[in-house]
């Protein structure tokens, strides 16, 4: 479904949420809402949810080949009313979060982490 948000002009100019690229059960990359900032546009509107998949921005589809950086670029280059087409599949989202994200703790001994 579509969610229309009004992006503020000037200063912050943020919609108040962050995204992450994750793979679904078909190993296709999707762009998902990672966090919603308290008091931000998306929070005040109250329709967007963490784990919603963003399918399109202003009618431009985010397909299985859209990278995280491309999605951020598309969001940053919007102005005024921004229409997000989203999908909400709680079972699939929970599967993605529980099974495809791993915590890795790295310890730097002072020689760098090598990437």
ABEGO torsion letter per residue (X at the ends): XBBBBBBBBEBAGBAGBBBBBBBBAAGBBBBBBABBBBGBAAAAAGABBBGBBBABBGGBBBBAABBAAAAAAAAAABBEBBBBBBBBBAAAAAAAAAAABBBBBBBBAGAEAGX
